[in-house]
């Protein structure tokens, strides 16, 4: 390469890019080809997610992708949910964290199977990570599968895991403008949970009404409910929503034509 | 190119030397962002397209994306500069067409521009709106040149 063949990279200023010559169609060696494609960049992830969803549908398992910023109370909500529902439903949990299996241990302490995915530096779960986890987690007999995503309001938003519903927690120890700051994840949610609402009495700068307005400004009708997992009983609206979703899933499943193709075991 | 250490997910360290004269070394991204996953998916897709065209050398990639995709275009460009090294797109330009958010009101049928966190109808104020543009994250076009024997494509991807 001579200096004349080099241009400056517009991003980092490095000089390793050869000059992009004006492209001419032709034949043979050096022939120019142009391929127009309109393909979702996350198509591969979406395919794996659909495959996961077929597994869940086949078993009648309601799969919930639980998302929030770190420390909003996802694991505490799951613990309270297990205590409330474990006599009626069989529950399993997939935990996503950068490091440690602390959350999976908390879930297992309640006698519920929990599989920990440690992502290392990756900031979100994707469909293939969940798919690998499913190979280690028997779904037979399970009613509810919770996938607790990595605590992060940005990265998990774009990655379908195969869940039936996205649920995002917004704790009242955060700002009530979170939906405005993180529109993508809140738009993707099927339910928003205001968590730790027992703290509202001492956190007078958080307004549930402002939080709801910020959510509505995203052009969605997503329900917003309140929980206080640490006080044991204040998760009734959440439990009712879960049971309603499970009923809907099983009605849809029952209504499916008997010859509907079901994928074979992965 | 030599001396490259690309890995799937996690830290990316690209070092590249050409004839010892020009060196780009030591760009490391310590903390993962999801733009790395998206960039990896992009490179896989264009690598597949290159293979379908007799390993043609990729010269330009065009994508389009909107703010509601949740992907930051500058972070994606940065990731691309590092991750393309050693791939079939190692010399390809990345063109990013950024799409603005547009909504249509389901109540009054007005359509117009909107910001990512204010997606209510600008005319009647309803939140019953539909996104008509702004959540794209798509590969649109790949421009390639048939491979020559003297410049065979990289084997890293």
Interface residues (C-beta under 8 A of the other chain):
Chain A: X1 X6 X9 X11 X12 X14 X15 X16 X17 X18 X20 X23 X28 X29 X30 X31 X32 X33 X34 X35 X36 X37 X38 X39 X40 X41 X42 X43 X44 X45 X120 X121 X122 X123 X124 X126 X154 X155 X157 X158 X159 X179 X180 X181 X183 X184 X185 X187 X214 X216 X217 X218 X219 X220 X221
Chain B: X9 X10 X11 X16 X18 X19 X21 X22 X24 X27 X30 X31 X32 X33 X34 X37 X38 X41 X42 X44 X45 X49 X53 X56 X59 X60 X63 X68 X69 X70 X71 X77 X78 X81 X91 X93 X103 X116 X117 X118 X119 X120 X127 X128 X129 X130 X131 X137 X138 X139 X140 X141 X142 X143 X144 X145 X146 X147 X148 X149
